[in-house]
């Protein structure tokens, strides 16, 4: 929405433990450009995305690989 600088996300069941995965956030509307944000696993099923500057309103894709 253009004002959020921190977001907690529950990850899918295909990731057994979010703390063991590598994470990446991509912009769906801009050729899947990689966004440089801080992504920290806060539990086995949750990650926290943090940025200093709010991202523009839009659609984003969180990718995780174990």
Predicted model as a PDB file, atoms N, CA, C, CB and O in Angstrom, pLDDT in the B-factor column:
MODEL        1                                                                  
ATOM      1  N   UNK A   1       0.802  -1.210   0.000  1.00 75.00           N  
ATOM      2  CA  UNK A   1       0.000   0.000   0.000  1.00 75.00           C  
ATOM      3  C   UNK A   1       0.843   1.271   0.000  1.00 75.00           C  
ATOM      4  CB  UNK A   1      -0.911   0.000   1.188  1.00 75.00           C  
ATOM      5  O   UNK A   1       0.295   2.373   0.048  1.00 75.00           O  
ATOM      6  N   UNK A   2       2.142   1.136  -0.052  1.00 83.00           N  
ATOM      7  CA  UNK A   2       3.016   2.292  -0.158  1.00 83.00           C  
ATOM      8  C   UNK A   2       3.416   2.935   1.154  1.00 83.00           C  
ATOM      9  CB  UNK A   2       2.374   3.292  -0.986  1.00 83.00           C  
ATOM     10  O   UNK A   2       4.112   3.950   1.147  1.00 83.00           O  
ATOM     11  N   UNK A   3       2.985   2.363   2.309  1.00 90.00           N  
ATOM     12  CA  UNK A   3       3.358   2.958   3.598  1.00 90.00           C  
ATOM     13  C   UNK A   3       3.983   1.955   4.572  1.00 90.00           C  
ATOM     14  CB  UNK A   3       2.140   3.579   4.239  1.00 90.00           C  
ATOM     15  O   UNK A   3       4.504   2.361   5.611  1.00 90.00           O  
ATOM     16  N   UNK A   4       3.945   0.678   4.265  1.00 91.00           N  
ATOM     17  CA  UNK A   4       4.443  -0.363   5.172  1.00 91.00           C  
ATOM     18  C   UNK A   4       5.954  -0.510   5.047  1.00 91.00           C  
ATOM     19  CB  UNK A   4       3.756  -1.709   4.880  1.00 91.00           C  
ATOM     20  O   UNK A   4       6.490  -0.579   3.942  1.00 91.00           O  
ATOM     21  N   UNK A   5       6.640  -0.558   6.198  1.00 95.00           N  
ATOM     22  CA  UNK A   5       8.081  -0.803   6.197  1.00 95.00           C  
ATOM     23  C   UNK A   5       8.428  -2.141   6.861  1.00 95.00           C  
ATOM     24  CB  UNK A   5       8.808   0.339   6.913  1.00 95.00           C  
ATOM     25  O   UNK A   5       9.581  -2.571   6.830  1.00 95.00           O  
ATOM     26  N   UNK A   6       7.422  -2.799   7.462  1.00 95.00           N  
ATOM     27  CA  UNK A   6       7.645  -4.120   8.060  1.00 95.00           C  
ATOM     28  C   UNK A   6       6.412  -4.980   7.876  1.00 95.00           C  
ATOM     29  CB  UNK A   6       7.996  -4.000   9.561  1.00 95.00           C  
ATOM     30  O   UNK A   6       5.288  -4.523   8.086  1.00 95.00           O  
ATOM     31  N   UNK A   7       6.627  -6.242   7.478  1.00 94.00           N  
ATOM     32  CA  UNK A   7       5.502  -7.153   7.233  1.00 94.00           C  
ATOM     33  C   UNK A   7       5.899  -8.554   7.660  1.00 94.00           C  
ATOM     34  CB  UNK A   7       5.075  -7.135   5.734  1.00 94.00           C  
ATOM     35  O   UNK A   7       6.952  -9.050   7.258  1.00 94.00           O  
ATOM     36  N   UNK A   8       5.070  -9.198   8.468  1.00 96.00           N  
ATOM     37  CA  UNK A   8       5.263 -10.597   8.842  1.00 96.00           C  
ATOM     38  C   UNK A   8       4.443 -11.460   7.898  1.00 96.00           C  
ATOM     39  CB  UNK A   8       4.858 -10.851  10.332  1.00 96.00           C  
ATOM     40  O   UNK A   8       3.278 -11.168   7.625  1.00 96.00           O  
ATOM     41  N   UNK A   9       5.062 -12.532   7.398  1.00 95.00           N  
ATOM     42  CA  UNK A   9       4.420 -13.400   6.410  1.00 95.00           C  
ATOM     43  C   UNK A   9       4.512 -14.844   6.882  1.00 95.00           C  
ATOM     44  CB  UNK A   9       5.076 -13.237   5.007  1.00 95.00           C  
ATOM     45  O   UNK A   9       5.590 -15.312   7.248  1.00 95.00           O  
ATOM     46  N   UNK A  10       3.390 -15.549   6.877  1.00 95.00           N  
ATOM     47  CA  UNK A  10       3.386 -16.983   7.152  1.00 95.00           C  
ATOM     48  C   UNK A  10       3.723 -17.699   5.859  1.00 95.00           C  
ATOM     49  CB  UNK A  10       2.005 -17.460   7.724  1.00 95.00           C  
ATOM     50  O   UNK A  10       3.095 -17.453   4.830  1.00 95.00           O  
ATOM     51  N   UNK A  11       4.712 -18.585   5.902  1.00 92.00           N  
ATOM     52  CA  UNK A  11       5.172 -19.263   4.692  1.00 92.00           C  
ATOM     53  C   UNK A  11       4.394 -20.553   4.463  1.00 92.00           C  
ATOM     54  CB  UNK A  11       6.673 -19.560   4.783  1.00 92.00           C  
ATOM     55  O   UNK A  11       3.763 -21.081   5.378  1.00 92.00           O  
ATOM     56  N   UNK A  12       4.447 -21.056   3.227  1.00 82.00           N  
ATOM     57  CA  UNK A  12       3.676 -22.240   2.853  1.00 82.00           C  
ATOM     58  C   UNK A  12       4.224 -23.496   3.502  1.00 82.00           C  
ATOM     59  CB  UNK A  12       3.665 -22.406   1.347  1.00 82.00           C  
ATOM     60  O   UNK A  12       5.348 -23.524   4.002  1.00 82.00           O  
ATOM     61  N   UNK A  13       3.410 -24.525   3.483  1.00 77.00           N  
ATOM     62  CA  UNK A  13       3.784 -25.796   4.102  1.00 77.00           C  
ATOM     63  C   UNK A  13       4.881 -26.530   3.336  1.00 77.00           C  
ATOM     64  CB  UNK A  13       2.570 -26.684   4.216  1.00 77.00           C  
ATOM     65  O   UNK A  13       5.439 -27.500   3.847  1.00 77.00           O  
ATOM     66  N   UNK A  14       5.200 -26.085   2.117  1.00 86.00           N  
ATOM     67  CA  UNK A  14       6.266 -26.735   1.356  1.00 86.00           C  
ATOM     68  C   UNK A  14       7.643 -26.420   1.935  1.00 86.00           C  
ATOM     69  CB  UNK A  14       6.206 -26.303  -0.105  1.00 86.00           C  
ATOM     70  O   UNK A  14       8.604 -27.141   1.664  1.00 86.00           O  
ATOM     71  N   UNK A  15       7.749 -25.363   2.721  1.00 90.00           N  
ATOM     72  CA  UNK A  15       8.990 -25.025   3.414  1.00 90.00           C  
ATOM     73  C   UNK A  15       8.890 -25.654   4.806  1.00 90.00           C  
ATOM     74  CB  UNK A  15       9.220 -23.447   3.489  1.00 90.00           C  
ATOM     75  O   UNK A  15       8.047 -25.256   5.610  1.00 90.00           O  
ATOM     76  N   UNK A  16       9.747 -26.630   5.086  1.00 92.00           N  
ATOM     77  CA  UNK A  16       9.687 -27.336   6.375  1.00 92.00           C  
ATOM     78  C   UNK A  16      10.081 -26.417   7.532  1.00 92.00           C  
ATOM     79  CB  UNK A  16      10.605 -28.571   6.351  1.00 92.00           C  
ATOM     80  O   UNK A  16       9.475 -26.475   8.602  1.00 92.00           O  
ATOM     81  N   UNK A  17      11.095 -25.567   7.325  1.00 94.00           N  
ATOM     82  CA  UNK A  17      11.545 -24.663   8.377  1.00 94.00           C  
ATOM     83  C   UNK A  17      12.090 -23.394   7.729  1.00 94.00           C  
ATOM     84  CB  UNK A  17      12.625 -25.340   9.279  1.00 94.00           C  
ATOM     85  O   UNK A  17      13.128 -23.420   7.069  1.00 94.00           O  
ATOM     86  N   UNK A  18      11.393 -22.304   7.920  1.00 95.00           N  
ATOM     87  CA  UNK A  18      11.770 -21.030   7.297  1.00 95.00           C  
ATOM     88  C   UNK A  18      13.171 -20.584   7.695  1.00 95.00           C  
ATOM     89  CB  UNK A  18      10.769 -19.952   7.668  1.00 95.00           C  
ATOM     90  O   UNK A  18      13.829 -19.858   6.950  1.00 95.00           O  
ATOM     91  N   UNK A  19      13.628 -21.016   8.868  1.00 95.00           N  
ATOM     92  CA  UNK A  19      14.955 -20.614   9.348  1.00 95.00           C  
ATOM     93  C   UNK A  19      16.080 -21.246   8.543  1.00 95.00           C  
ATOM     94  CB  UNK A  19      15.113 -20.981  10.807  1.00 95.00           C  
ATOM     95  O   UNK A  19      17.212 -20.764   8.580  1.00 95.00           O  
ATOM     96  N   UNK A  20      15.782 -22.323   7.814  1.00 95.00           N  
ATOM     97  CA  UNK A  20      16.795 -23.016   7.009  1.00 95.00           C  
ATOM     98  C   UNK A  20      16.741 -22.638   5.536  1.00 95.00           C  
ATOM     99  CB  UNK A  20      16.628 -24.509   7.148  1.00 95.00           C  
ATOM    100  O   UNK A  20      17.533 -23.150   4.745  1.00 95.00           O  
ATOM    101  N   UNK A  21      15.836 -21.766   5.154  1.00 95.00           N  
ATOM    102  CA  UNK A  21      15.648 -21.417   3.742  1.00 95.00           C  
ATOM    103  C   UNK A  21      16.388 -20.131   3.377  1.00 95.00           C  
ATOM    104  CB  UNK A  21      14.156 -21.263   3.428  1.00 95.00           C  
ATOM    105  O   UNK A  21      16.718 -19.316   4.239  1.00 95.00           O  
ATOM    106  N   UNK A  22      16.639 -19.974   2.086  1.00 95.00           N  
ATOM    107  CA  UNK A  22      17.157 -18.723   1.518  1.00 95.00           C  
ATOM    108  C   UNK A  22      15.953 -17.973   0.959  1.00 95.00           C  
ATOM    109  CB  UNK A  22      18.263 -18.985   0.392  1.00 95.00           C  
ATOM    110  O   UNK A  22      15.118 -18.568   0.278  1.00 95.00           O  
ATOM    111  N   UNK A  23      15.852 -16.663   1.242  1.00 96.00           N  
ATOM    112  CA  UNK A  23      14.676 -15.891   0.870  1.00 96.00           C  
ATOM    113  C   UNK A  23      15.014 -14.755  -0.071  1.00 96.00           C  
ATOM    114  CB  UNK A  23      14.003 -15.348   2.098  1.00 96.00           C  
ATOM    115  O   UNK A  23      16.113 -14.202  -0.054  1.00 96.00           O  
ATOM    116  N   UNK A  24      14.016 -14.422  -0.904  1.00 95.00           N  
ATOM    117  CA  UNK A  24      14.177 -13.333  -1.865  1.00 95.00           C  
ATOM    118  C   UNK A  24      12.799 -12.723  -2.123  1.00 95.00           C  
ATOM    119  CB  UNK A  24      14.836 -13.839  -3.204  1.00 95.00           C  
ATOM    120  O   UNK A  24      11.809 -13.448  -2.218  1.00 95.00           O  
ATOM    121  N   UNK A  25      12.733 -11.400  -2.236  1.00 95.00           N  
ATOM    122  CA  UNK A  25      11.487 -10.709  -2.561  1.00 95.00           C  
ATOM    123  C   UNK A  25      11.619 -10.118  -3.952  1.00 95.00           C  
ATOM    124  CB  UNK A  25      11.157  -9.599  -1.511  1.00 95.00           C  
ATOM    125  O   UNK A  25      12.621  -9.478  -4.273  1.00 95.00           O  
ATOM    126  N   UNK A  26      10.598 -10.338  -4.782  1.00 95.00           N  
ATOM    127  CA  UNK A  26      10.619  -9.846  -6.166  1.00 95.00           C  
ATOM    128  C   UNK A  26       9.362  -9.039  -6.465  1.00 95.00           C  
ATOM    129  CB  UNK A  26      10.746 -11.021  -7.161  1.00 95.00           C  
ATOM    130  O   UNK A  26       8.300  -9.268  -5.885  1.00 95.00           O  
ATOM    131  N   UNK A  27       9.508  -8.097  -7.377  1.00 94.00           N  
ATOM    132  CA  UNK A  27       8.412  -7.228  -7.809  1.00 94.00           C  
ATOM    133  C   UNK A  27       7.682  -7.901  -8.970  1.00 94.00           C  
ATOM    134  CB  UNK A  27       8.941  -5.814  -8.226  1.00 94.00           C  
ATOM    135  O   UNK A  27       8.276  -8.111 -10.027  1.00 94.00           O  
ATOM    136  N   UNK A  28       6.414  -8.238  -8.792  1.00 92.00           N  
ATOM    137  CA  UNK A  28       5.644  -8.915  -9.845  1.00 92.00           C  
ATOM    138  C   UNK A  28       5.441  -8.048 -11.084  1.00 92.00           C  
ATOM    139  CB  UNK A  28       4.297  -9.336  -9.305  1.00 92.00           C  
ATOM    140  O   UNK A  28       5.336  -8.572 -12.193  1.00 92.00           O  
ATOM    141  N   UNK A  29       5.385  -6.728 -10.909  1.00 88.00           N  
ATOM    142  CA  UNK A  29       5.034  -5.844 -12.020  1.00 88.00           C  
ATOM    143  C   UNK A  29       6.242  -5.317 -12.794  1.00 88.00           C  
ATOM    144  CB  UNK A  29       4.239  -4.687 -11.502  1.00 88.00           C  
ATOM    145  O   UNK A  29       6.069  -4.596 -13.777  1.00 88.00           O  
ATOM    146  N   UNK A  30       7.446  -5.656 -12.379  1.00 82.00           N  
ATOM    147  CA  UNK A  30       8.628  -5.059 -12.991  1.00 82.00           C  
ATOM    148  C   UNK A  30       9.615  -6.152 -13.392  1.00 82.00           C  
ATOM    149  CB  UNK A  30       9.294  -4.053 -12.024  1.00 82.00           C  
ATOM    150  O   UNK A  30      10.760  -6.152 -12.940  1.00 82.00           O  
ATOM    151  N   UNK A  31       9.176  -7.080 -14.237  1.00 87.00           N  
ATOM    152  CA  UNK A  31      10.020  -8.175 -14.720  1.00 87.00           C  
ATOM    153  C   UNK A  31      10.649  -8.961 -13.576  1.00 87.00           C  
ATOM    154  CB  UNK A  31      11.109  -7.634 -15.628  1.00 87.00           C  
ATOM    155  O   UNK A  31      11.774  -9.445 -13.701  1.00 87.00           O  
ATOM    156  N   UNK A  32       9.936  -9.089 -12.470  1.00 90.00           N  
ATOM    157  CA  UNK A  32      10.392  -9.846 -11.301  1.00 90.00           C  
ATOM    158  C   UNK A  32      11.734  -9.343 -10.772  1.00 90.00           C  
ATOM    159  CB  UNK A  32      10.502 -11.322 -11.650  1.00 90.00           C  
ATOM    160  O   UNK A  32      12.587 -10.132 -10.364  1.00 90.00           O  
ATOM    161  N   UNK A  33      11.911  -8.019 -10.784  1.00 93.00           N  
ATOM    162  CA  UNK A  33      13.116  -7.391 -10.257  1.00 93.00           C  
ATOM    163  C   UNK A  33      13.311  -7.794  -8.795  1.00 93.00           C  
ATOM    164  CB  UNK A  33      13.036  -5.849 -10.395  1.00 93.00           C  
ATOM    165  O   UNK A  33      12.352  -7.826  -8.023  1.00 93.00           O  
ATOM    166  N   UNK A  34      14.561  -8.102  -8.416  1.00 94.00           N  
ATOM    167  CA  UNK A  34      14.880  -8.451  -7.041  1.00 94.00           C  
ATOM    168  C   UNK A  34      14.888  -7.176  -6.201  1.00 94.00           C  
ATOM    169  CB  UNK A  34      16.250  -9.189  -6.953  1.00 94.00           C  
ATOM    170  O   UNK A  34      15.508  -6.179  -6.570  1.00 94.00           O  
ATOM    171  N   UNK A  35      14.194  -7.224  -5.075  1.00 92.00           N  
ATOM    172  CA  UNK A  35      14.147  -6.082  -4.168  1.00 92.00           C  
ATOM    173  C   UNK A  35      15.123  -6.328  -3.020  1.00 92.00           C  
ATOM    174  CB  UNK A  35      12.699  -5.848  -3.631  1.00 92.00           C  
ATOM    175  O   UNK A  35      15.178  -7.421  -2.457  1.00 92.00           O  
ATOM    176  N   UNK A  36      15.876  -5.310  -2.692  1.00 92.00           N  
ATOM    177  CA  UNK A  36      16.875  -5.450  -1.635  1.00 92.00           C  
ATOM    178  C   UNK A  36      16.279  -4.984  -0.313  1.00 92.00           C  
ATOM    179  CB  UNK A  36      18.158  -4.644  -1.972  1.00 92.00           C  
ATOM    180  O   UNK A  36      16.297  -3.801   0.026  1.00 92.00           O  
ATOM    181  N   UNK A  37      15.754  -5.955   0.416  1.00 96.00           N  
ATOM    182  CA  UNK A  37      15.119  -5.743   1.715  1.00 96.00           C  
ATOM    183  C   UNK A  37      15.745  -6.722   2.705  1.00 96.00           C  
ATOM    184  CB  UNK A  37      13.556  -5.934   1.632  1.00 96.00           C  
ATOM    185  O   UNK A  37      16.472  -7.631   2.305  1.00 96.00           O  
ATOM    186  N   UNK A  38      15.468  -6.542   3.978  1.00 96.00           N  
ATOM    187  CA  UNK A  38      15.916  -7.479   5.000  1.00 96.00           C  
ATOM    188  C   UNK A  38      14.814  -8.499   5.217  1.00 96.00           C  
ATOM    189  CB  UNK A  38      16.278  -6.746   6.330  1.00 96.00           C  
ATOM    190  O   UNK A  38      13.664  -8.140   5.469  1.00 96.00           O  
ATOM    191  N   UNK A  39      15.171  -9.776   5.117  1.00 97.00           N  
ATOM    192  CA  UNK A  39      14.207 -10.858   5.350  1.00 97.00           C  
ATOM    193  C   UNK A  39      14.784 -11.753   6.437  1.00 97.00           C  
ATOM    194  CB  UNK A  39      13.911 -11.677   4.028  1.00 97.00           C  
ATOM    195  O   UNK A  39      15.857 -12.332   6.271  1.00 97.00           O  
ATOM    196  N   UNK A  40      14.063 -11.863   7.552  1.00 97.00           N  
ATOM    197  CA  UNK A  40      14.532 -12.654   8.683  1.00 97.00           C  
ATOM    198  C   UNK A  40      13.464 -13.665   9.072  1.00 97.00           C  
ATOM    199  CB  UNK A  40      14.889 -11.747   9.884  1.00 97.00           C  
ATOM    200  O   UNK A  40      12.300 -13.307   9.252  1.00 97.00           O  
ATOM    201  N   UNK A  41      13.863 -14.933   9.203  1.00 96.00           N  
ATOM    202  CA  UNK A  41      12.937 -15.963   9.668  1.00 96.00           C  
ATOM    203  C   UNK A  41      12.754 -15.785  11.169  1.00 96.00           C  
ATOM    204  CB  UNK A  41      13.459 -17.405   9.327  1.00 96.00           C  
ATOM    205  O   UNK A  41      13.723 -15.851  11.925  1.00 96.00           O  
ATOM    206  N   UNK A  42      11.522 -15.561  11.604  1.00 96.00           N  
ATOM    207  CA  UNK A  42      11.243 -15.358  13.025  1.00 96.00           C  
ATOM    208  C   UNK A  42      10.799 -16.638  13.714  1.00 96.00           C  
ATOM    209  CB  UNK A  42      10.184 -14.295  13.200  1.00 96.00           C  
ATOM    210  O   UNK A  42      10.803 -16.723  14.942  1.00 96.00           O  
ATOM    211  N   UNK A  43      10.412 -17.643  12.914  1.00 96.00           N  
ATOM    212  CA  UNK A  43      10.039 -18.959  13.438  1.00 96.00           C  
ATOM    213  C   UNK A  43      10.111 -19.947  12.280  1.00 96.00           C  
ATOM    214  CB  UNK A  43       8.600 -18.942  14.091  1.00 96.00           C  
ATOM    215  O   UNK A  43      10.519 -19.581  11.178  1.00 96.00           O  
ATOM    216  N   UNK A  44       9.721 -21.188  12.520  1.00 95.00           N  
ATOM    217  CA  UNK A  44       9.762 -22.208  11.471  1.00 95.00           C  
ATOM    218  C   UNK A  44       8.761 -21.924  10.357  1.00 95.00           C  
ATOM    219  CB  UNK A  44       9.490 -23.579  12.065  1.00 95.00           C  
ATOM    220  O   UNK A  44       8.912 -22.439   9.249  1.00 95.00           O  
ATOM    221  N   UNK A  45       7.739 -21.110  10.634  1.00 95.00           N  
ATOM    222  CA  UNK A  45       6.693 -20.875   9.627  1.00 95.00           C  
ATOM    223  C   UNK A  45       6.434 -19.403   9.339  1.00 95.00           C  
ATOM    224  CB  UNK A  45       5.416 -21.513  10.071  1.00 95.00           C  
ATOM    225  O   UNK A  45       5.417 -19.064   8.735  1.00 95.00           O  
ATOM    226  N   UNK A  46       7.338 -18.525   9.760  1.00 96.00           N  
ATOM    227  CA  UNK A  46       7.095 -17.100   9.578  1.00 96.00           C  
ATOM    228  C   UNK A  46       8.392 -16.368   9.247  1.00 96.00           C  
ATOM    229  CB  UNK A  46       6.453 -16.501  10.835  1.00 96.00           C  
ATOM    230  O   UNK A  46       9.450 -16.676   9.796  1.00 96.00           O  
ATOM    231  N   UNK A  47       8.295 -15.393   8.340  1.00 97.00           N  
ATOM    232  CA  UNK A  47       9.419 -14.501   8.045  1.00 97.00           C  
ATOM    233  C   UNK A  47       8.960 -13.057   8.178  1.00 97.00           C  
ATOM    234  CB  UNK A  47       9.989 -14.767   6.620  1.00 97.00           C  
ATOM    235  O   UNK A  47       7.784 -12.745   7.991  1.00 97.00           O  
ATOM    236  N   UNK A  48       9.912 -12.174   8.507  1.00 97.00           N  
ATOM    237  CA  UNK A  48       9.643 -10.749   8.634  1.00 97.00           C  
ATOM    238  C   UNK A  48      10.427 -10.019   7.552  1.00 97.00           C  
ATOM    239  CB  UNK A  48      10.019 -10.224  10.056  1.00 97.00           C  
ATOM    240  O   UNK A  48      11.644 -10.168   7.444  1.00 97.00           O  
ATOM    241  N   UNK A  49       9.718  -9.231   6.756  1.00 97.00           N  
ATOM    242  CA  UNK A  49      10.320  -8.430   5.698  1.00 97.00           C  
ATOM    243  C   UNK A  49      10.386  -6.994   6.206  1.00 97.00           C  
ATOM    244  CB  UNK A  49       9.504  -8.532   4.347  1.00 97.00           C  
ATOM    245  O   UNK A  49       9.379  -6.430   6.635  1.00 97.00           O  
ATOM    246  N   UNK A  50      11.588  -6.406   6.153  1.00 97.00           N  
ATOM    247  CA  UNK A  50      11.786  -5.045   6.646  1.00 97.00           C  
ATOM    248  C   UNK A  50      12.528  -4.228   5.600  1.00 97.00           C  
ATOM    249  CB  UNK A  50      12.563  -5.048   7.986  1.00 97.00           C  
ATOM    250  O   UNK A  50      13.453  -4.717   4.952  1.00 97.00           O  
ATOM    251  N   UNK A  51      12.104  -2.966   5.443  1.00 95.00           N  
ATOM    252  CA  UNK A  51      12.770  -2.041   4.537  1.00 95.00           C  
ATOM    253  C   UNK A  51      12.786  -0.652   5.164  1.00 95.00           C  
ATOM    254  CB  UNK A  51      12.068  -2.015   3.153  1.00 95.00           C  
ATOM    255  O   UNK A  51      11.879  -0.306   5.920  1.00 95.00           O  
ATOM    256  N   UNK A  52      13.798   0.141   4.860  1.00 94.00           N  
ATOM    257  CA  UNK A  52      13.887   1.500   5.409  1.00 94.00           C  
ATOM    258  C   UNK A  52      12.919   2.450   4.713  1.00 94.00           C  
ATOM    259  CB  UNK A  52      15.316   2.032   5.280  1.00 94.00           C  
ATOM    260  O   UNK A  52      12.410   3.385   5.331  1.00 94.00           O  
ATOM    261  N   UNK A  53      12.668   2.214   3.440  1.00 92.00           N  
ATOM    262  CA  UNK A  53      11.777   3.055   2.648  1.00 92.00           C  
ATOM    263  C   UNK A  53      10.583   2.201   2.223  1.00 92.00           C  
ATOM    264  CB  UNK A  53      12.519   3.664   1.400  1.00 92.00           C  
ATOM    265  O   UNK A  53      10.786   1.111   1.688  1.00 92.00           O  
ATOM    266  N   UNK A  54       9.355   2.653   2.439  1.00 93.00           N  
ATOM    267  CA  UNK A  54       8.190   1.855   2.039  1.00 93.00           C  
ATOM    268  C   UNK A  54       8.237   1.504   0.547  1.00 93.00           C  
ATOM    269  CB  UNK A  54       6.891   2.616   2.358  1.00 93.00           C  
ATOM    270  O   UNK A  54       8.581   2.342  -0.287  1.00 93.00           O  
ATOM    271  N   UNK A  55       7.893   0.272   0.231  1.00 89.00           N  
ATOM    272  CA  UNK A  55       7.820  -0.146  -1.170  1.00 89.00           C  
ATOM    273  C   UNK A  55       6.561   0.440  -1.794  1.00 89.00           C  
ATOM    274  CB  UNK A  55       7.828  -1.702  -1.297  1.00 89.00           C  
ATOM    275  O   UNK A  55       5.565   0.627  -1.096  1.00 89.00           O  
ATOM    276  N   UNK A  56       6.581   0.737  -3.096  1.00 88.00           N  
ATOM    277  CA  UNK A  56       5.384   1.246  -3.759  1.00 88.00           C  
ATOM    278  C   UNK A  56       4.231   0.240  -3.663  1.00 88.00           C  
ATOM    279  CB  UNK A  56       5.688   1.565  -5.232  1.00 88.00           C  
ATOM    280  O   UNK A  56       4.459  -0.968  -3.590  1.00 88.00           O  
ATOM    281  N   UNK A  57       3.026   0.734  -3.664  1.00 88.00           N  
ATOM    282  CA  UNK A  57       1.865  -0.152  -3.675  1.00 88.00           C  
ATOM    283  C   UNK A  57       1.969  -1.047  -4.892  1.00 88.00           C  
ATOM    284  CB  UNK A  57       0.528   0.653  -3.683  1.00 88.00           C  
ATOM    285  O   UNK A  57       2.281  -0.574  -5.985  1.00 88.00           O  
ATOM    286  N   UNK A  58       1.714  -2.328  -4.719  1.00 88.00           N  
ATOM    287  CA  UNK A  58       1.818  -3.260  -5.837  1.00 88.00           C  
ATOM    288  C   UNK A  58       1.771  -4.688  -5.371  1.00 88.00           C  
ATOM    289  CB  UNK A  58       3.085  -3.020  -6.612  1.00 88.00           C  
ATOM    290  O   UNK A  58       1.339  -4.988  -4.258  1.00 88.00           O  
ATOM    291  N   UNK A  59       2.219  -5.559  -6.235  1.00 91.00           N  
ATOM    292  CA  UNK A  59       2.201  -6.994  -5.981  1.00 91.00           C  
ATOM    293  C   UNK A  59       3.636  -7.510  -5.946  1.00 91.00           C  
ATOM    294  CB  UNK A  59       1.367  -7.744  -7.062  1.00 91.00           C  
ATOM    295  O   UNK A  59       4.436  -7.216  -6.834  1.00 91.00           O  
ATOM    296  N   UNK A  60       3.948  -8.279  -4.913  1.00 93.00           N  
ATOM    297  CA  UNK A  60       5.301  -8.788  -4.711  1.00 93.00           C  
ATOM    298  C   UNK A  60       5.265 -10.294  -4.504  1.00 93.00           C  
ATOM    299  CB  UNK A  60       5.974  -8.095  -3.511  1.00 93.00           C  
ATOM    300  O   UNK A  60       4.244 -10.849  -4.097  1.00 93.00           O  
ATOM    301  N   UNK A  61       6.377 -10.949  -4.783  1.00 93.00           N  
ATOM    302  CA  UNK A  61       6.480 -12.395  -4.653  1.00 93.00           C  
ATOM    303  C   UNK A  61       7.642 -12.739  -3.727  1.00 93.00           C  
ATOM    304  CB  UNK A  61       6.664 -13.064  -6.039  1.00 93.00           C  
ATOM    305  O   UNK A  61       8.780 -12.341  -3.973  1.00 93.00           O  
ATOM    306  N   UNK A  62       7.343 -13.489  -2.650  1.00 94.00           N  
ATOM    307  CA  UNK A  62       8.354 -13.951  -1.719  1.00 94.00           C  
ATOM    308  C   UNK A  62       8.732 -15.372  -2.120  1.00 94.00           C  
ATOM    309  CB  UNK A  62       7.847 -13.886  -0.239  1.00 94.00           C  
ATOM    310  O   UNK A  62       7.888 -16.267  -2.162  1.00 94.00           O  
ATOM    311  N   UNK A  63      10.017 -15.561  -2.412  1.00 93.00           N  
ATOM    312  CA  UNK A  63      10.496 -16.875  -2.822  1.00 93.00           C  
ATOM    313  C   UNK A  63      11.403 -17.445  -1.755  1.00 93.00           C  
ATOM    314  CB  UNK A  63      11.231 -16.799  -4.167  1.00 93.00           C  
ATOM    315  O   UNK A  63      12.271 -16.750  -1.227  1.00 93.00           O  
ATOM    316  N   UNK A  64      11.198 -18.728  -1.435  1.00 93.00           N  
ATOM    317  CA  UNK A  64      12.037 -19.408  -0.467  1.00 93.00           C  
ATOM    318  C   UNK A  64      12.486 -20.745  -0.998  1.00 93.00           C  
ATOM    319  CB  UNK A  64      11.306 -19.585   0.846  1.00 93.00           C  
ATOM    320  O   UNK A  64      11.709 -21.459  -1.632  1.00 93.00           O  
ATOM    321  N   UNK A  65      13.743 -21.094  -0.743  1.00 92.00           N  
ATOM    322  CA  UNK A  65      14.291 -22.385  -1.167  1.00 92.00           C  
ATOM    323  C   UNK A  65      15.074 -22.979  -0.005  1.00 92.00           C  
ATOM    324  CB  UNK A  65      15.201 -22.232  -2.436  1.00 92.00           C  
ATOM    325  O   UNK A  65      15.916 -22.321   0.607  1.00 92.00           O  
ATOM    326  N   UNK A  66      14.770 -24.254   0.283  1.00 87.00           N  
ATOM    327  CA  UNK A  66      15.496 -24.957   1.346  1.00 87.00           C  
ATOM    328  C   UNK A  66      16.608 -25.776   0.767  1.00 87.00           C  
ATOM    329  CB  UNK A  66      14.563 -25.847   2.154  1.00 87.00           C  
ATOM    330  O   UNK A  66      17.334 -26.441   1.505  1.00 87.00           O  
TER     331      UNK A  66                                                      
ENDMDL                                                                          
END                                                                             
